[in-house]
Amino acid sequence: MFDGAGRFVSAILRPAKRPSGAEIRPHLRRLVRAIRINWPNIRILLRGDSHYCNPGHRLVLRVDFIFGLAPTTTLRKHVADLEASTTARLEASAKRGKEIGRAHV
């Protein structure tokens, strides 16, 4: 783990397999507790891959998260309508354009 400036904070030595959310929770709990002892009012933002995406972590640790979600069939179904409407809005706005002198943007 690294801090916001990219400096090393902590590491877990373990087999080279993806950890489960439950497996990482005790380590995160100890790390967050140590940070809060020194800086009790600090806002903590954890960034992780999809295997760390566990709603229980946010509640137990009282931290903010950013997750990189791996694409799955279920995720694609959930975002298909949003993606289609976003594309339609982009195409509609590109067709209208704005006239600036003789140029169209």
N, C-alpha and C positions, 0 to 999 in steps of 0.2 A: 504494500500500500504506500501511496505517496501523498504528500500534502499539496495544497493549491499551487505551490511554486515548483513542484516536481521533485521535492526532496524526499528521500526514503524515510518511511515511518515504521513499517512493520512488514513481516513476511510470515507465511505459513509453509513449513516444509512438510510435504505430503506426497502420496503417490500421484503419478501423472494421469489422473482421471478427473473429470469434472466434479466439483463438490456439489452436494445438494444444498438447498437453502437452509435446512436444519443443521447441516454440518458447519456452515459458516457462522451461524448465529452466535454461538458462545464466544468466538473470536471477536466478532463485531461488538458484542456486549462489553467485553473487557476493554477493548480499544476506546469505545465511546465513553465508558465510565472513567477511564484514565484522563481523557480529554476534558470531561465535565468537572472533574475534581479541580483542575487548574483554571479552567475557563467555563464557569457554570452557565453563563448566558450566551455562549457562542452558538451560532447557527452552523450545523454540520450537514454537509451535502455529500452523500456517498454515490459514486458512479460505478456501475457494474454491468456484467453481462446478464442475459436472460435467466441463467440458472440461479442468480441471486434475487430474482424477482419474487419476493414472498411478502404478502401484505402484513404478515405478523411482525416482520422486522421494523417496518415503519412505526407501528403502534408501540412495540416494546422499547425500541431505541429512541423514539422521539427525534428522528432525523428526516431530512429530505433525501430523495433518491432520484437518480437518472438511470434508466435501464436501457441497454441496447437489446431490443427484442429480435430474436431470430425469426425469419419469416416462416409461418406455418399456414396450413390450409385454413384453419380457424381464423387466424389473424387477417389473412387475405380477404376472407368473407366479410369481416367486420369493417375493413377499410375500403372495400370496393366501391360502395356508393359515394363515400367522401372523395375518393380519388377521381371518380367520374364527374362529380359536380365541380371539383376544383379545375379539372381539365376544361370543362364546358365554360366556366367563368373566365378562364385565361384566354380561350379562343375568342369569346365574345368581346373581351376588352381589347384584344389585339386587332380585331376587325374594325372597331370604332376608331381607335387611334386618336391622337390629339394633333391638331394642326398648329404648327409653330412656324410662322412665316410660310415658306413653301415646302417645308419638310413635314413628313408624317412620322410620328413616333409610335 
